[in-house]
Amino acid sequence: MKISSVLVPVVLVLCGVLVTQAYEDVALEDDDFAEFEQFDAEDDNANDVADFENAEPSLPKPKPATPDQFQSSPEVEDDILVEDEDNEFEHFQDPEEFEGFQDTPPKTSEQPKITISKVPITGRPRWDAYWLEGALCVLLGAYALAYLAGRARNTALATNLLKLHKPLLEDNFTLVGETGSDVVSLPGEEAGWRREAEHCFTMWCSGRSCCEGMLLTLKLIKRQDLLNVLINVARPKADTLQMKVQLGKDDGDPFVLCIAQKKTATRLAKEMHDLSVFCPERRPGDKHGLPASLSVMSESGEATAGMLDARATQCITLYHRKINYIHISDRYTRVAPEEQQAATTPPETEKVLVMSINIDGENDEDARPLLMLLFHMLDKLKRMRLSKEALAKCEKRRQKVTEVWMRGAHAARQEQAAARREEKRKQEKERILQEDDPEKQRRWELKEQKRQLKRKTPKMKQLKVKAL
């Protein structure tokens, strides 16, 4: 009886343990993460408790627990207490750690309001927003209209000038005018001005004695360019006609003469090589019977007196406002003196008579007397001869200028040869240094030192004295 009284309680305890384990195995899922789910369940229970405490009094009271729940509660409660003691996230549940923060965001059933602004719908575009584009379009339109009007105006001026003076040109030349596709001519004629640009026209005339030909260059205001038109309002310019006559080598004696306005004479003295070399002195025009607004640059006074006879002086005095310059030279060239000194080849010179005049678009008849003055000067050049003394002086000046140029050209050639030698020596040095031969480099350095020493040594002339 004693043994049975001891075994019965032991068997009951074992059965109770087995029943409890079976109940827990059924309640929990059989996987590796069951223990973590248990912690989640405990957290959910804690949140439910907090919600229950914060709930309103109107909530229904919980139902009374059943006896089965009371039987299992001690073990569950013990487990919960053990887990809370070892929980490393316990400080997150301490309300003192998060003062001033809400545990859960407030739940509101209201939907967020979206405000849509009402934009008025306009059927017409706002043109004030395109003022810049409109201004650009107006400028482009104005430029296009100015181009068309200016081009037509320049073409009309060239045609009118050709209509007025072509008979005079045909009386002095056999061939007058250019032929081709881009030619501005009179109605019913093929020859006329060749259009080099919208403001520049050229025409070649040939077939006359005392000259090889004449090139007419008509330079008009850039009326096709709106910007130049506006600049011309502030700084007005005039249309110009340049007449360049090519003289033969045997037509007249060599001399240089220039008659020009004062400002133009200053510019030509800097640009023209022949004027800067042969005519360094400028004299006022009243010393030669001309208006004081003109300047005279002459190589020979005899040539000036021979060219400015009574007829030429009268015409120049009457139309001196229309004349820019009259240039007669047998060494005509556009090369500046500074560029000429450094040149190694002689400049190409021409024997010419150049006259530049201003023309008026409304009254082109003023150009006719000046054209006749040009032909009078051509005939004068053919017949005029300088005296022996004046001719000898002119020839002597040209010979001296040629010698100066030869010395300058020789010095320039020497500088170019020295530069080539230095470049060649530099390349040889680079080639020696690139080679891995110290002995060869040493020999080259010794050679270079001897050359430098020889160059610095002054040259001595040896005098031979005969013994008595």
C-alpha positions as CSV (number, residue, x, y, z in Angstrom):
1,M,0.0,0.0,0.0
2,K,2.8,2.3,0.8
3,I,4.5,1.7,-2.6
4,S,1.2,2.2,-4.4
5,S,0.5,5.3,-2.5
6,V,3.8,6.7,-3.7
7,L,3.6,5.5,-7.4
8,V,0.1,6.9,-8.0
9,P,1.1,10.6,-7.4
10,V,4.2,10.1,-9.5
11,V,2.2,8.7,-12.4
12,L,-0.3,11.5,-12.1
13,V,2.4,14.1,-12.2
14,L,4.0,12.5,-15.3
15,C,0.6,12.3,-17.0
16,G,0.0,16.0,-16.2
17,V,3.4,16.9,-17.7
18,L,2.8,14.9,-20.8
19,V,-0.7,16.5,-21.3
20,T,0.8,19.9,-20.9
21,Q,3.5,19.3,-23.4
22,A,1.0,17.9,-25.9
23,Y,-1.2,21.0,-25.5
24,E,1.7,23.3,-26.1
25,D,2.9,21.4,-29.2
26,V,-0.6,21.7,-30.7
27,A,-0.8,25.4,-30.0
28,L,2.6,26.3,-31.4
29,E,3.7,25.7,-35.0
30,D,6.4,23.1,-35.5
31,D,9.1,25.3,-37.1
32,D,12.4,26.9,-36.3
33,F,10.9,30.4,-35.7
34,A,8.3,29.3,-33.2
35,E,10.1,30.9,-30.2
36,F,10.3,34.3,-32.1
37,E,6.6,34.1,-32.8
38,Q,6.0,33.6,-29.1
39,F,7.8,36.9,-28.4
40,D,5.6,38.6,-31.0
41,A,2.6,37.2,-29.4
42,E,3.7,38.5,-26.0
43,D,4.3,42.0,-27.6
44,D,0.8,41.8,-29.1
45,N,-0.6,41.0,-25.7
46,A,1.3,43.9,-24.1
47,N,-0.2,46.3,-26.8
48,D,-3.6,44.9,-26.1
49,V,-3.2,45.6,-22.5
50,A,-2.2,49.1,-23.2
51,D,-5.1,49.6,-25.5
52,F,-7.4,48.2,-22.9
53,E,-6.1,50.6,-20.3
54,N,-6.6,53.6,-22.6
55,A,-10.0,52.4,-23.8
56,E,-13.2,54.3,-23.0
57,P,-15.4,53.1,-20.1
58,S,-18.2,52.3,-22.6
59,L,-16.3,49.3,-23.9
60,P,-17.7,45.9,-22.8
61,K,-16.1,44.1,-19.9
62,P,-14.2,40.9,-20.5
63,K,-15.9,37.6,-19.8
64,P,-15.0,35.7,-16.7
65,A,-12.3,33.2,-17.1
66,T,-13.1,29.5,-17.2
67,P,-11.6,26.9,-14.8
68,D,-9.4,25.6,-17.6
69,Q,-7.8,28.9,-18.1
70,F,-7.1,29.2,-14.4
71,Q,-5.4,25.9,-14.5
72,S,-3.0,26.8,-17.3
73,S,-2.5,30.4,-16.3
74,P,0.2,29.8,-13.7
75,E,2.5,28.2,-16.1
76,V,2.0,30.7,-18.8
77,E,2.4,33.6,-16.3
78,D,5.6,32.1,-15.1
79,D,6.9,31.8,-18.6
80,I,6.0,35.4,-19.4
81,L,7.7,36.7,-16.2
82,V,10.9,34.8,-17.1
83,E,11.0,36.1,-20.6
84,D,10.5,39.7,-19.4
85,E,13.4,39.5,-17.2
86,D,15.7,38.4,-20.0
87,N,14.2,40.7,-22.7
88,E,16.9,43.0,-24.1
89,F,14.2,45.4,-25.6
90,E,12.6,46.1,-22.2
91,H,13.7,49.7,-22.3
92,F,11.5,50.4,-25.3
93,Q,8.5,49.6,-23.1
94,D,9.5,52.1,-20.4
95,P,7.2,55.2,-20.8
96,E,9.8,57.5,-19.2
97,E,12.3,56.9,-22.1
98,F,9.8,58.4,-24.6
99,E,8.3,61.4,-22.9
100,G,6.5,63.8,-25.2
101,F,5.9,61.1,-27.9
102,Q,2.7,59.3,-28.6
103,D,2.8,55.5,-28.6
104,T,0.6,55.2,-31.6
105,P,-0.3,57.8,-34.2
106,P,-3.8,59.1,-33.9
107,K,-6.2,57.3,-36.1
108,T,-8.6,59.6,-37.9
109,S,-11.2,58.6,-40.4
110,E,-11.0,61.9,-42.3
111,Q,-9.5,61.9,-45.8
112,P,-6.9,64.5,-46.8
113,K,-8.3,67.4,-48.6
114,I,-6.8,68.3,-52.1
115,T,-7.2,71.8,-53.2
116,I,-7.3,72.4,-56.9
117,S,-6.8,76.0,-58.0
118,K,-9.1,77.2,-60.7
119,V,-7.0,78.6,-63.6
120,P,-8.9,80.8,-66.1
121,I,-8.9,79.4,-69.6
122,T,-8.2,82.0,-72.2
123,G,-8.8,81.5,-75.8
124,R,-6.4,84.2,-77.0
125,P,-2.6,84.0,-76.6
126,R,-0.8,86.6,-74.6
127,W,1.3,88.5,-77.1
128,D,3.0,90.6,-74.5
129,A,5.0,87.4,-73.5
130,Y,6.6,87.4,-77.0
131,W,7.9,90.9,-77.2
132,L,11.5,89.8,-77.6
133,E,10.7,87.5,-80.5
134,G,8.6,90.3,-82.1
135,A,11.5,92.8,-81.8
136,L,13.9,90.3,-83.4
137,C,11.4,89.7,-86.3
138,V,11.0,93.4,-86.8
139,L,14.8,93.9,-86.9
140,L,15.2,91.0,-89.4
141,G,12.4,92.5,-91.6
142,A,14.0,95.9,-91.4
143,Y,17.4,94.5,-92.3
144,A,15.9,92.6,-95.3
145,L,14.1,95.7,-96.6
146,A,17.3,97.8,-96.2
147,Y,19.3,95.1,-98.1
148,L,16.8,95.1,-101.0
149,A,16.5,98.9,-101.1
150,G,20.2,99.5,-100.7
151,R,21.1,97.0,-103.4
152,A,18.7,98.5,-105.8
153,R,19.9,102.0,-104.9
154,N,23.6,101.2,-105.6
155,T,22.7,99.4,-108.8
156,A,20.8,102.5,-110.0
157,L,23.8,104.7,-109.1
158,A,26.2,102.5,-111.1
159,T,23.8,102.4,-114.1
160,N,23.3,106.2,-114.0
161,L,27.0,106.8,-113.9
162,L,27.6,104.5,-116.8
163,K,24.9,106.1,-118.8
164,L,26.3,109.6,-118.3
165,H,30.0,108.9,-118.9
166,K,30.1,105.9,-121.2
167,P,30.1,108.1,-124.4
168,L,33.2,110.0,-123.1
169,L,35.0,106.7,-122.3
170,E,34.1,105.3,-125.7
171,D,35.7,108.3,-127.4
172,N,39.0,107.6,-125.6
173,F,39.1,103.8,-125.5
174,T,38.3,101.1,-127.9
175,L,37.0,98.6,-125.4
176,V,34.8,99.8,-122.5
177,G,33.1,97.6,-120.0
178,E,33.1,94.0,-118.7
179,T,31.1,91.1,-120.1
180,G,29.8,88.1,-118.2
181,S,27.0,86.8,-116.0
182,D,27.1,89.3,-113.1
183,V,27.3,92.5,-115.0
184,V,25.3,95.7,-114.5
185,S,24.9,97.3,-117.9
186,L,22.5,99.6,-119.8
187,P,19.4,98.1,-121.4
188,G,20.2,96.6,-124.7
189,E,24.0,96.4,-124.1
190,E,26.2,93.6,-122.9
191,A,29.2,95.4,-121.5
192,G,29.1,97.3,-118.2
193,W,30.1,97.2,-114.6
194,R,31.2,94.0,-113.0
195,R,29.6,93.5,-109.6
196,E,32.4,92.7,-107.1
197,A,30.1,93.2,-104.1
198,E,26.8,94.9,-103.4
199,H,28.6,98.2,-103.0
200,C,31.6,97.7,-105.3
201,F,31.7,97.7,-109.1
202,T,34.7,97.5,-111.5
203,M,35.1,98.2,-115.2
204,W,38.2,97.8,-117.5
205,C,38.9,100.0,-120.4
206,S,41.6,99.5,-123.0
207,G,42.7,100.5,-126.4
208,R,44.2,104.0,-126.0
209,S,47.6,105.5,-126.7
210,C,49.9,106.6,-123.8
211,C,48.6,103.8,-121.6
212,E,47.9,100.1,-121.4
213,G,44.5,100.3,-119.9
214,M,42.4,101.9,-117.2
215,L,40.6,100.2,-114.3
216,L,37.6,102.0,-112.9
217,T,36.5,101.1,-109.4
218,L,33.3,102.4,-108.0
219,K,33.0,102.2,-104.2
220,L,29.6,103.2,-102.9
221,I,28.2,103.4,-99.4
222,K,27.1,100.1,-98.0
223,R,23.5,101.0,-98.3
224,Q,22.5,97.3,-98.3
225,D,23.8,97.0,-94.7
226,L,21.5,98.6,-92.1
227,L,24.2,98.9,-89.5
228,N,26.5,100.8,-91.9
229,V,23.6,103.1,-92.8
230,L,23.2,104.0,-89.2
231,I,26.9,104.6,-88.8
232,N,26.9,106.7,-91.9
233,V,24.3,109.0,-90.3
234,A,26.8,109.8,-87.5
235,R,29.9,109.8,-89.7
236,P,28.9,110.5,-93.2
237,K,30.9,109.2,-96.1
238,A,30.7,109.8,-99.8
239,D,30.7,107.5,-102.8
240,T,34.1,107.3,-104.5
241,L,35.3,106.6,-108.0
242,Q,38.9,105.5,-108.4
243,M,40.6,105.6,-111.9
244,K,43.9,103.7,-112.1
245,V,45.7,104.0,-115.5
246,Q,48.5,101.5,-116.3
247,L,51.3,103.4,-118.0
248,G,53.9,101.8,-120.2
249,K,57.5,101.6,-119.1
250,D,58.6,104.1,-121.7
251,D,55.8,106.5,-121.2
252,G,57.3,109.5,-119.5
253,D,60.3,110.1,-117.3
254,P,60.5,108.5,-113.8
255,F,59.2,110.7,-110.9
256,V,56.7,110.7,-108.1
257,L,54.0,113.3,-107.6
258,C,50.9,113.3,-105.3
259,I,48.2,116.0,-104.8
260,A,45.8,115.1,-102.1
261,Q,43.6,116.5,-99.3
262,K,45.6,117.1,-96.1
263,K,44.1,114.1,-94.1
264,T,44.4,111.9,-97.1
265,A,48.0,113.0,-97.7
266,T,48.9,112.0,-94.1
267,R,47.4,108.6,-94.6
268,L,49.0,108.0,-98.0
269,A,52.4,109.0,-96.7
270,K,52.2,106.1,-94.2
271,E,50.8,103.5,-96.5
272,M,52.5,104.2,-99.8
273,H,56.2,103.1,-100.0
274,D,57.1,105.4,-102.9
275,L,55.7,108.5,-101.2
276,S,57.5,107.7,-97.9
277,V,60.8,107.2,-99.7
278,F,60.9,109.6,-102.5
279,C,58.6,112.4,-101.2
280,P,59.3,112.9,-97.5
281,E,58.3,116.6,-97.6
282,R,54.8,117.8,-97.8
283,R,54.1,121.3,-99.1
284,P,50.8,123.3,-98.9
285,G,48.9,123.7,-102.2
286,D,48.9,127.5,-102.2
287,K,52.6,127.5,-103.0
288,H,51.8,125.8,-106.4
289,G,48.7,127.9,-107.2
290,L,46.3,125.4,-105.7
291,P,43.8,125.7,-102.8
292,A,45.2,125.6,-99.3
293,S,43.1,122.5,-98.4
294,L,45.4,120.4,-100.7
295,S,48.9,119.2,-100.0
296,V,51.5,118.5,-102.6
297,M,54.2,115.8,-102.3
298,S,56.7,115.9,-105.1
299,E,60.1,114.3,-105.9
300,S,61.1,116.9,-108.4
301,G,59.9,120.6,-108.6
302,E,60.4,120.5,-112.4
303,A,58.0,117.6,-112.7
304,T,55.4,119.4,-110.6
305,A,55.6,122.6,-112.7
306,G,55.3,120.6,-115.9
307,M,52.2,118.6,-114.8
308,L,50.4,121.6,-113.1
309,D,49.9,123.8,-116.1
310,A,47.2,126.5,-116.3
311,R,44.5,124.1,-117.5
312,A,45.2,121.5,-114.8
313,T,45.5,124.2,-112.1
314,Q,42.2,125.7,-113.0
315,C,40.3,122.4,-113.1
316,I,41.8,121.3,-109.7
317,T,41.0,124.6,-108.1
318,L,37.4,124.5,-109.4
319,Y,36.7,120.9,-108.3
320,H,39.1,120.5,-105.4
321,R,36.3,119.4,-103.0
322,K,35.6,116.5,-105.3
323,I,39.3,115.3,-105.5
324,N,40.6,112.9,-102.9
325,Y,44.1,112.5,-104.5
326,I,46.0,112.4,-107.7
327,H,49.0,110.1,-107.6
328,I,51.6,109.7,-110.4
329,S,54.5,107.3,-109.8
330,D,56.8,104.9,-111.5
331,R,57.4,103.0,-108.3
332,Y,53.8,102.5,-107.2
333,T,53.5,99.7,-104.6
334,R,51.3,98.9,-101.6
335,V,54.1,97.4,-99.5
336,A,54.8,99.3,-96.3
337,P,58.4,100.4,-95.6
338,E,58.7,98.1,-92.5
339,E,57.6,95.1,-94.5
340,Q,59.8,96.0,-97.4
341,Q,63.0,96.0,-95.2
342,A,62.4,92.5,-94.1
343,A,61.6,91.2,-97.6
344,T,64.2,89.2,-99.5
345,T,62.6,89.6,-102.9
346,P,62.1,93.0,-104.7
347,P,58.6,94.4,-104.6
348,E,56.6,94.5,-107.8
349,T,56.3,98.1,-108.8
350,E,54.0,99.7,-111.4
351,K,54.0,102.9,-113.4
352,V,50.6,104.4,-112.9
353,L,48.4,107.5,-112.7
354,V,45.7,107.1,-110.0
355,M,42.9,109.6,-109.4
356,S,40.3,109.2,-106.7
357,I,37.2,111.5,-106.7
358,N,34.0,111.8,-104.8
359,I,30.8,111.5,-106.7
360,D,27.3,112.7,-105.9
361,G,24.4,110.3,-106.7
362,E,22.1,113.2,-107.5
363,N,24.5,115.1,-109.7
364,D,27.1,112.8,-111.4
365,E,27.9,115.5,-114.1
366,D,30.7,116.8,-111.9
367,A,32.8,113.7,-112.7
368,R,33.0,114.6,-116.4
369,P,35.5,117.5,-116.0
370,L,37.7,115.4,-113.8
371,L,37.7,112.6,-116.3
372,M,38.8,115.1,-119.0
373,L,41.5,116.3,-116.5
374,L,42.7,112.7,-116.3
375,F,43.0,112.3,-120.1
376,H,44.8,115.7,-120.3
377,M,47.4,114.5,-117.7
378,L,47.9,111.3,-119.7
379,D,48.8,113.3,-122.8
380,K,51.0,115.6,-120.7
381,L,53.0,112.6,-119.3
382,K,53.6,111.3,-122.8
383,R,55.2,114.5,-124.0
384,M,56.9,115.8,-120.9
385,R,60.7,115.3,-120.5
386,L,62.8,116.2,-117.5
387,S,66.1,118.0,-117.8
388,K,69.4,116.1,-117.5
389,E,70.0,117.3,-114.0
390,A,66.5,116.5,-112.7
391,L,66.6,113.1,-114.4
392,A,70.0,112.4,-113.0
393,K,68.8,113.2,-109.5
394,C,65.8,111.0,-109.9
395,E,67.9,108.1,-111.1
396,K,70.4,108.6,-108.3
397,R,67.6,108.4,-105.7
398,R,66.4,105.2,-107.2
399,Q,69.8,103.6,-107.3
400,K,70.4,104.6,-103.7
401,V,67.0,103.1,-102.6
402,T,67.9,99.9,-104.6
403,E,71.2,99.6,-102.7
404,V,69.6,100.1,-99.4
405,W,67.1,97.4,-100.2
406,M,69.9,95.1,-101.3
407,R,71.7,95.6,-98.0
408,G,68.5,94.9,-96.1
409,A,67.7,91.9,-98.2
410,H,71.3,90.6,-97.7
411,A,70.9,91.0,-93.9
412,A,67.5,89.3,-94.0
413,R,69.0,86.4,-95.9
414,Q,71.8,86.1,-93.4
415,E,69.4,86.1,-90.5
416,Q,67.4,83.3,-92.2
417,A,70.6,81.3,-92.9
418,A,71.7,81.7,-89.3
419,A,68.2,80.6,-88.1
420,R,68.4,77.5,-90.3
421,R,71.9,76.7,-89.0
422,E,70.8,77.1,-85.4
423,E,67.8,74.8,-86.0
424,K,70.1,72.3,-87.7
425,R,72.5,72.4,-84.7
426,K,69.6,72.0,-82.3
427,Q,68.4,68.9,-84.1
428,E,71.9,67.4,-84.1
429,K,72.2,68.0,-80.4
430,E,68.9,66.3,-79.7
431,R,70.0,63.4,-81.8
432,I,73.3,63.1,-79.9
433,L,71.7,63.2,-76.5
434,Q,69.2,60.5,-77.4
435,E,72.0,58.1,-78.2
436,D,73.6,56.1,-75.3
437,D,77.2,56.8,-76.2
438,P,79.0,59.0,-73.6
439,E,82.2,59.2,-75.7
440,K,80.3,60.5,-78.7
441,Q,78.5,63.1,-76.6
442,R,81.8,64.2,-75.1
443,R,83.4,64.7,-78.5
444,W,80.4,66.8,-79.6
445,E,80.6,69.0,-76.6
446,L,84.3,69.6,-77.2
447,K,83.6,70.5,-80.8
448,E,80.9,72.9,-79.7
449,Q,83.2,74.6,-77.2
450,K,85.8,75.2,-79.8
451,R,83.3,76.7,-82.2
452,Q,82.0,79.1,-79.5
453,L,85.6,80.1,-78.6
454,K,86.5,80.7,-82.2
455,R,83.4,82.8,-82.6
456,K,84.2,85.0,-79.6
457,T,87.9,85.5,-80.7
458,P,88.3,88.9,-82.5
459,K,89.5,88.6,-86.0
460,M,93.0,90.1,-86.7
461,K,94.3,91.2,-90.0
462,Q,97.9,90.1,-90.9
463,L,100.0,92.8,-92.5
464,K,103.1,91.9,-94.5
465,V,106.0,94.2,-94.4
466,K,108.7,93.9,-97.0
467,A,112.3,94.0,-95.8
468,L,114.4,96.9,-97.1
